[in-house]
Amino acid sequence: MKIVLINPASQEKVYGKIHKHLPPTAPSLGVLYLAAVLEENKIPVYVIDAYGENYNLERTVEEIKRLKPDIVGYTVMTTVLGVVVELARRVKEDLPCSLNIVGGPHITAMPVESLINYPFLDISVIGEGEYTLLEIAQGRNLNEIKGIAYRQKDGEVVLNPPREGFIDVDKLPLPAKHLIDLAKYHHALFESYGKPLTTLLTSRGCPYQCTFCSSQVTFGRRIRFRNVESVMAEVDSLIEKYRIKAIEFRDDVFTVNKARVIKLSEELGKRKIAWIANARLDIIDDDMVKAMKEGGCKLLEVGVESGSQKILDEYRKGIKIEQILKAFEIFNRYKIDTLAFFIFGALSETAKTAQKTIDLAKKIKPTFVEFFILNPMPGSPAYKTALEKGMMKSIDWTEVSSPQFFKPIIKHPNFSEEELVGLIKRAYKEFYLRFSYILKIALRMNSPLRIRTYVRLLPAILKLSGVE
């Protein structure tokens, strides 16, 4: 039994001209965890990192054919479905005996539909896939494996019962990063804090209920923490084996447990490594931010989403405008950089609420911002609501890309498609092309690495702002 796992490249045809300004940012931890569990159980596994290696479709297919696998596994976010579908089609034509197995957020939300729509796919893995894939690789009868949908020999698609519970994250082996070239990854924004940089998970699951997010479909609402010793063992391995200088923690909610954050910060501080994490604005306080700053935290990624309390409530964000203002006052006082995310296009969004969002973005003074259009992904509550209200357009999911760049997929009651796209461009322009912001960034250019980073980001910012 030989297994090949694919980290697919992004869809250049739907990302447009901005694609060339965005080098590979982070390896797929999902793929590397799958590979680690297979290796732990003595099953030969290879990873084709088409994203990191910048392989086009033809090169990826040739690599798969060269390895002649029994199973080809693809992790599928909605934004790469088009690439995966074309790859799987080609694999089935050239290697008809190979099984095409798909998993990940999009497949978890649409396991049966995916097999029906794409007859060259054989098995959908639902939810956390490490031990489900292992059972398939070990040759168990498909009708006995929980957490899959599969195609029978007569073509009928069968949905098996779900797996019980979720994985104990402390029992997972460390992700198999030795199977890829970490040096291929260069985060255009974060590498100014140290390079090489890589990613790490300290938990799975999210207890919050944001309507635009589908993370809970895969990882559940109960947050499962790795113990601090396990996390630091992985950090030490990354430093010793790969000379990693900076880490981005990819937890859904890194800051949910204050005592744990402070302990992790203390341990990270001992290792003198730079790091980046996600933060919830309603649970931020001085003690936590002080500990993170002293522990080497360089930047926090924060979901602000809107400057309108009505919209925040519609998103079920669970935060108040006052908490946003207080949190950013603390971040700015401790001089921790921030990357703030905002979403336009809530079902009750108006020109007035959109302007409130742009105004708040400028008022709280984040270091960087990203603006998105609300495009409900399968599995999210917003997707269900849009379907119920008849607001979803007829969608070919294979044409959908990152929500910063793709066209709106809902028929908004207050904005045309062109107006929503224009709103994104205006928001970027108003934030990034202000004299005060340009001066602020110019004063930060105190090292060759920072100068190079900001200069490389400029074309992407201009493109996003509608400046050709």
C-alpha positions as CSV (number, residue, x, y, z in Angstrom):
1,M,0.0,0.0,0.0
2,K,1.5,3.3,-1.1
3,I,-0.2,6.6,-0.3
4,V,0.4,10.0,-1.8
5,L,-1.1,13.1,-0.1
6,I,-1.5,16.3,-2.1
7,N,-1.3,19.9,-0.9
8,P,-2.8,21.5,-4.0
9,A,-1.6,24.7,-5.6
10,S,-3.9,27.7,-5.5
11,Q,-6.1,28.6,-8.5
12,E,-4.3,31.2,-10.5
13,K,-7.2,31.6,-12.9
14,V,-9.5,32.8,-10.1
15,Y,-6.9,34.7,-8.1
16,G,-6.0,37.0,-11.0
17,K,-3.0,39.2,-11.3
18,I,-2.5,39.5,-7.5
19,H,-1.4,35.8,-7.4
20,K,2.1,36.6,-8.4
21,H,2.5,38.9,-5.4
22,L,1.6,36.1,-2.9
23,P,4.3,33.5,-2.4
24,P,3.5,30.3,-0.5
25,T,2.7,31.4,3.0
26,A,2.3,28.2,5.1
27,P,2.4,24.4,4.7
28,S,-0.7,22.4,5.2
29,L,-0.7,21.1,8.7
30,G,-3.7,18.9,7.9
31,V,-1.7,17.0,5.3
32,L,1.3,16.7,7.5
33,Y,-0.7,15.3,10.4
34,L,-2.3,12.7,8.1
35,A,1.2,11.7,6.9
36,A,2.5,11.5,10.5
37,V,-0.2,9.1,11.6
38,L,0.4,6.9,8.5
39,E,4.2,6.9,9.2
40,E,3.6,6.0,12.8
41,N,1.8,2.9,11.6
42,K,4.5,1.9,9.1
43,I,2.5,2.8,6.0
44,P,4.5,4.3,3.1
45,V,3.4,7.9,2.5
46,Y,4.6,10.7,0.2
47,V,3.6,14.3,0.2
48,I,3.4,16.3,-3.1
49,D,3.5,19.9,-1.9
50,A,2.3,21.5,-5.1
51,Y,1.5,24.7,-3.3
52,G,5.0,25.1,-1.7
53,E,6.8,23.9,-4.8
54,N,4.7,26.1,-7.2
55,Y,3.8,23.1,-9.3
56,N,1.3,23.6,-12.1
57,L,-1.4,21.0,-12.8
58,E,0.7,19.1,-15.4
59,R,3.7,18.9,-13.1
60,T,1.5,17.7,-10.2
61,V,-0.1,15.0,-12.3
62,E,3.4,13.8,-13.5
63,E,4.6,13.6,-9.9
64,I,1.6,11.5,-8.9
65,K,2.0,9.2,-12.0
66,R,5.7,8.7,-11.2
67,L,4.9,7.4,-7.7
68,K,2.1,5.1,-8.9
69,P,0.1,5.2,-5.6
70,D,-2.7,3.0,-4.4
71,I,-4.4,6.0,-2.8
72,V,-4.2,9.7,-3.6
73,G,-5.5,11.9,-0.8
74,Y,-6.5,15.5,-1.2
75,T,-7.2,18.0,1.6
76,V,-9.9,20.3,0.2
77,M,-10.8,23.8,1.2
78,T,-13.5,25.4,-0.9
79,T,-10.9,27.7,-2.4
80,V,-8.9,24.9,-4.0
81,L,-11.8,22.6,-5.0
82,G,-11.3,23.5,-8.7
83,V,-7.7,22.3,-8.6
84,V,-8.5,19.1,-6.8
85,V,-11.3,18.2,-9.1
86,E,-9.1,18.6,-12.2
87,L,-6.2,16.7,-10.5
88,A,-8.5,13.8,-9.5
89,R,-10.0,13.6,-12.9
90,R,-6.6,13.3,-14.5
91,V,-5.5,10.7,-11.9
92,K,-8.5,8.5,-12.5
93,E,-7.8,8.7,-16.3
94,D,-4.1,7.8,-16.0
95,L,-4.2,5.6,-12.9
96,P,-7.7,4.0,-12.9
97,C,-6.9,1.6,-10.0
98,S,-5.8,4.4,-7.6
99,L,-8.4,5.5,-5.1
100,N,-9.1,9.3,-5.0
101,I,-9.9,10.2,-1.4
102,V,-10.9,13.7,-0.4
103,G,-11.3,15.4,3.0
104,G,-11.1,18.7,4.6
105,P,-13.6,21.5,5.3
106,H,-15.5,21.6,2.0
107,I,-15.8,17.8,1.8
108,T,-16.9,17.6,5.5
109,A,-19.7,20.0,4.7
110,M,-20.7,18.3,1.4
111,P,-19.5,14.7,1.6
112,V,-22.2,13.0,-0.5
113,E,-22.7,15.9,-2.9
114,S,-19.0,15.9,-3.7
115,L,-19.0,12.2,-4.8
116,I,-22.2,12.6,-6.8
117,N,-21.0,15.8,-8.6
118,Y,-17.6,14.4,-9.3
119,P,-17.8,10.6,-10.3
120,F,-14.0,10.2,-10.3
121,L,-13.8,10.8,-6.6
122,D,-14.1,7.5,-4.6
123,I,-14.3,8.3,-0.8
124,S,-15.1,11.4,1.2
125,V,-13.5,11.6,4.7
126,I,-15.7,13.6,7.1
127,G,-14.2,15.6,10.0
128,E,-10.8,14.9,11.5
129,G,-9.3,12.5,9.1
130,E,-6.1,11.0,10.6
131,Y,-7.5,7.8,11.9
132,T,-10.2,7.4,9.3
133,L,-7.6,7.5,6.6
134,L,-5.5,5.1,8.5
135,E,-8.3,2.5,8.6
136,I,-8.8,2.9,4.9
137,A,-5.1,2.4,4.3
138,Q,-5.1,-0.7,6.6
139,G,-7.7,-2.3,4.3
140,R,-10.8,-2.3,6.5
141,N,-14.1,-2.9,4.7
142,L,-15.4,0.5,3.7
143,N,-18.9,-0.3,5.1
144,E,-17.3,-0.7,8.5
145,I,-15.4,2.6,8.6
146,K,-17.3,5.4,10.4
147,G,-16.9,9.0,9.2
148,I,-16.9,8.4,5.4
149,A,-19.1,8.5,2.3
150,Y,-18.0,6.2,-0.5
151,R,-18.9,5.0,-3.9
152,Q,-19.9,1.4,-4.3
153,K,-19.0,-0.7,-7.4
154,D,-22.5,-0.1,-8.8
155,G,-21.9,3.7,-8.5
156,E,-24.3,4.3,-5.6
157,V,-23.0,6.7,-2.9
158,V,-23.3,5.5,0.7
159,L,-23.0,7.6,3.8
160,N,-21.7,5.8,6.9
161,P,-22.4,6.8,10.5
162,P,-20.2,9.5,11.9
163,R,-17.2,8.8,14.2
164,E,-17.8,9.2,17.9
165,G,-16.1,12.2,19.6
166,F,-13.0,14.0,18.5
167,I,-9.3,13.1,18.5
168,D,-7.2,13.5,21.7
169,V,-4.7,16.0,20.3
170,D,-2.0,15.0,22.8
171,K,-1.9,11.5,21.2
172,L,-1.2,12.7,17.7
173,P,2.4,12.5,16.5
174,L,4.1,15.7,15.5
175,P,3.3,16.7,11.9
176,A,5.6,15.2,9.3
177,K,7.4,18.3,8.2
178,H,10.4,16.3,7.1
179,L,8.3,15.3,4.1
180,I,8.3,18.8,2.6
181,D,10.8,21.6,2.0
182,L,9.9,24.2,4.6
183,A,12.4,26.7,3.0
184,K,9.9,27.1,0.1
185,Y,7.5,29.1,2.3
186,H,7.9,32.8,2.7
187,H,5.0,34.7,4.3
188,A,5.0,38.1,2.6
189,L,3.9,39.9,5.7
190,F,5.2,37.9,8.7
191,E,8.8,37.2,7.5
192,S,9.9,40.6,8.8
193,Y,9.7,39.1,12.3
194,G,12.1,36.3,11.5
195,K,12.8,33.7,8.8
196,P,12.4,30.9,8.2
197,L,8.9,30.9,9.7
198,T,6.5,28.0,10.0
199,T,3.1,27.1,11.6
200,L,2.0,25.1,14.6
201,L,-1.2,24.1,16.3
202,T,-1.6,24.1,20.1
203,S,-5.3,23.2,20.1
204,R,-8.3,22.2,18.0
205,G,-11.9,23.3,18.2
206,C,-13.6,26.6,18.8
207,P,-16.4,27.3,21.4
208,Y,-17.7,30.4,19.6
209,Q,-20.5,30.7,17.1
210,C,-19.5,33.2,14.4
211,T,-21.9,32.7,11.5
212,F,-19.4,33.1,8.8
213,C,-17.1,30.3,10.0
214,S,-17.3,26.6,9.3
215,S,-14.4,25.5,11.5
216,Q,-16.7,23.7,13.9
217,V,-17.9,21.3,11.3
218,T,-14.5,19.7,11.2
219,F,-13.1,20.3,14.7
220,G,-16.2,20.8,16.9
221,R,-17.1,23.4,19.5
222,R,-15.2,21.8,22.4
223,I,-11.7,23.2,22.4
224,R,-9.0,20.5,23.0
225,F,-5.6,21.8,24.2
226,R,-2.3,20.1,23.7
227,N,-0.3,20.2,26.9
228,V,2.3,22.9,27.1
229,E,5.1,20.3,27.3
230,S,4.0,18.7,24.0
231,V,3.8,22.1,22.3
232,M,7.3,23.1,23.5
233,A,8.7,19.8,22.4
234,E,7.5,20.6,18.9
235,V,8.9,24.2,19.1
236,D,12.3,22.8,20.2
237,S,12.2,20.3,17.3
238,L,11.5,23.1,14.8
239,I,14.4,25.2,16.2
240,E,16.9,22.3,16.3
241,K,16.0,20.5,13.0
242,Y,14.9,23.4,10.8
243,R,16.5,26.5,12.4
244,I,13.1,28.1,12.6
245,K,13.2,31.7,13.7
246,A,9.5,32.5,13.9
247,I,6.3,30.6,14.5
248,E,2.7,31.4,13.5
249,F,0.2,29.6,15.8
250,R,-2.8,28.5,13.8
251,D,-5.3,27.8,16.6
252,D,-8.8,29.1,16.0
253,V,-8.6,30.8,19.4
254,F,-5.1,30.9,20.9
255,T,-6.0,33.3,23.7
256,V,-9.1,31.5,25.1
257,N,-7.3,30.3,28.3
258,K,-5.4,33.1,30.0
259,A,-3.3,31.0,32.3
260,R,-2.2,28.7,29.5
261,V,-1.3,31.7,27.3
262,I,0.9,33.1,30.0
263,K,2.6,29.8,30.6
264,L,3.2,29.3,26.8
265,S,4.5,32.9,26.6
266,E,7.0,32.2,29.5
267,E,8.3,29.1,27.8
268,L,8.5,30.7,24.4
269,G,10.4,33.6,25.9
270,K,13.1,31.3,27.2
271,R,13.7,30.2,23.6
272,K,14.0,33.7,22.2
273,I,11.8,32.9,19.3
274,A,9.4,35.3,17.6
275,W,5.8,34.3,17.3
276,I,2.4,35.3,15.9
277,A,-1.0,34.1,17.1
278,N,-4.8,34.7,16.9
279,A,-6.6,36.7,19.7
280,R,-10.2,37.1,20.8
281,L,-10.8,40.8,21.6
282,D,-13.3,40.2,24.4
283,I,-10.8,38.3,26.6
284,I,-7.8,40.5,26.2
285,D,-6.3,42.2,29.2
286,D,-3.1,43.9,30.3
287,D,-1.6,40.9,32.1
288,M,-2.1,38.6,29.0
289,V,-0.7,41.1,26.5
290,K,2.2,42.0,28.8
291,A,3.1,38.3,29.1
292,M,2.8,37.7,25.3
293,K,5.0,40.8,24.6
294,E,7.7,39.6,27.0
295,G,7.5,36.1,25.6
296,G,8.4,37.2,22.1
297,C,4.9,37.8,20.5
298,K,5.4,40.1,17.5
299,L,1.9,40.2,16.0
300,L,-1.7,39.3,16.8
301,E,-4.3,38.4,14.2
302,V,-7.7,39.6,15.3
303,G,-11.1,39.4,13.9
304,V,-12.8,42.8,14.3
305,E,-15.2,42.1,11.4
306,S,-17.4,45.3,11.6
307,G,-17.6,48.8,13.0
308,S,-21.4,48.3,13.5
309,Q,-22.7,46.7,16.7
310,K,-25.7,45.6,14.8
311,I,-23.6,43.7,12.2
312,L,-21.4,42.2,15.0
313,D,-24.5,40.8,16.6
314,E,-25.7,39.5,13.3
315,Y,-22.4,37.6,12.9
316,R,-22.9,36.3,16.5
317,K,-19.4,37.5,17.2
318,G,-20.0,38.0,20.9
319,I,-18.0,41.2,21.2
320,K,-18.8,44.9,21.8
321,I,-17.3,47.9,20.0
322,E,-16.1,49.1,23.4
323,Q,-14.1,45.8,23.8
324,I,-12.5,46.3,20.4
325,L,-11.4,49.8,21.3
326,K,-10.0,48.7,24.7
327,A,-8.1,45.7,23.2
328,F,-6.4,47.9,20.6
329,E,-5.5,50.5,23.2
330,I,-3.7,47.7,25.0
331,F,-2.0,46.2,21.9
332,N,-0.8,49.7,20.8
333,R,0.5,50.5,24.3
334,Y,2.6,47.4,24.4
335,K,3.7,47.9,20.8
336,I,2.5,44.5,19.5
337,D,1.7,44.6,15.8
338,T,-1.8,43.7,14.8
339,L,-3.4,42.3,11.6
340,A,-7.1,43.1,11.8
341,F,-9.7,41.3,9.7
342,F,-13.0,42.9,8.5
343,I,-16.0,41.5,6.6
344,F,-18.3,43.5,4.4
345,G,-21.6,42.1,3.1
346,A,-23.6,40.9,6.2
347,L,-27.2,40.5,5.1
348,S,-28.2,43.7,6.8
349,E,-25.1,45.6,5.7
350,T,-25.8,49.2,4.3
351,A,-23.6,51.9,3.0
352,K,-23.7,53.5,6.5
353,T,-22.6,50.3,8.4
354,A,-19.9,49.7,5.8
355,Q,-18.5,53.2,6.4
356,K,-18.5,52.6,10.1
357,T,-16.3,49.6,9.5
358,I,-13.8,51.7,7.5
359,D,-13.8,54.4,10.1
360,L,-13.2,52.0,12.9
361,A,-10.4,50.4,11.0
362,K,-8.6,53.7,10.9
363,K,-9.5,54.7,14.5
364,I,-8.1,51.6,16.2
365,K,-4.8,51.8,14.3
366,P,-3.9,48.2,13.5
367,T,-0.6,47.7,11.8
368,F,-2.2,45.8,8.9
369,V,-5.7,45.1,7.7
370,E,-7.5,42.6,5.4
371,F,-10.9,43.3,4.1
372,F,-13.2,40.4,2.9
373,I,-16.6,40.1,1.3
374,L,-19.0,37.8,3.1
375,N,-19.1,34.7,0.9
376,P,-20.8,32.0,3.0
377,M,-18.8,28.7,2.8
378,P,-20.6,25.3,3.0
379,G,-20.9,24.3,6.6
380,S,-21.2,27.8,8.0
381,P,-24.4,29.1,9.6
382,A,-24.3,32.1,7.1
383,Y,-24.4,29.6,4.2
384,K,-27.5,27.9,5.6
385,T,-29.2,31.3,6.2
386,A,-28.4,32.5,2.7
387,L,-29.9,29.3,1.2
388,E,-33.0,29.7,3.3
389,K,-33.5,33.3,2.2
390,G,-32.9,32.4,-1.5
391,M,-29.8,34.7,-1.6
392,M,-27.3,32.2,-2.9
393,K,-26.3,32.6,-6.6
394,S,-26.0,29.5,-8.8
395,I,-22.4,28.6,-7.9
396,D,-19.8,26.5,-9.5
397,W,-17.7,25.8,-6.4
398,T,-14.7,24.9,-8.5
399,E,-14.5,28.6,-9.5
400,V,-14.3,30.0,-6.0
401,S,-11.1,31.4,-4.6
402,S,-10.0,33.3,-1.5
403,P,-12.7,35.7,-0.2
404,Q,-10.5,38.7,-0.6
405,F,-10.4,38.3,-4.3
406,F,-13.5,36.4,-5.6
407,K,-16.8,37.8,-6.7
408,P,-19.7,37.8,-4.3
409,I,-21.7,34.6,-4.3
410,I,-24.8,36.0,-2.7
411,K,-27.4,38.3,-4.1
412,H,-27.2,41.1,-1.6
413,P,-30.4,43.2,-0.9
414,N,-28.5,46.5,-0.6
415,F,-25.4,46.2,-2.9
416,S,-24.8,45.1,-6.4
417,E,-21.8,42.8,-7.1
418,E,-19.8,45.7,-8.5
419,E,-20.6,47.8,-5.4
420,L,-19.4,45.2,-3.0
421,V,-16.1,44.7,-5.0
422,G,-15.8,48.5,-5.1
423,L,-16.3,48.7,-1.4
424,I,-13.4,46.4,-0.7
425,K,-11.1,48.5,-3.0
426,R,-12.3,51.7,-1.3
427,A,-11.6,50.3,2.2
428,Y,-8.1,49.3,1.2
429,K,-7.4,52.7,-0.4
430,E,-8.8,54.6,2.6
431,F,-6.7,52.6,5.1
432,Y,-3.4,52.0,3.4
433,L,-3.0,55.1,1.2
434,R,-3.4,57.7,4.0
435,F,-0.4,60.0,4.5
436,S,-0.4,59.2,8.3
437,Y,-0.2,55.4,7.6
438,I,2.5,55.8,4.9
439,L,4.6,57.8,7.4
440,K,4.0,55.3,10.1
441,I,5.3,52.5,7.9
442,A,8.2,54.5,6.6
443,L,9.4,55.1,10.2
444,R,9.2,51.3,10.8
445,M,11.7,50.6,8.0
446,N,14.6,50.1,10.3
447,S,16.2,47.0,8.9
448,P,16.9,45.6,5.4
449,L,14.4,42.7,6.1
450,R,11.6,45.1,6.9
451,I,12.4,47.3,3.9
452,R,12.3,44.3,1.6
453,T,9.1,43.0,3.2
454,Y,7.2,46.3,2.8
455,V,8.5,46.9,-0.7
456,R,7.3,43.4,-1.8
457,L,3.9,44.1,-0.3
458,L,3.3,47.3,-2.1
459,P,2.2,45.9,-5.5
460,A,-0.4,43.7,-3.7
461,I,-1.7,46.7,-1.7
462,L,-2.0,48.8,-4.8
463,K,-3.8,46.0,-6.6
464,L,-6.3,45.5,-3.7
465,S,-6.9,49.2,-3.6
466,G,-7.8,49.3,-7.3
467,V,-4.7,51.2,-8.3
468,E,-3.4,49.6,-11.5
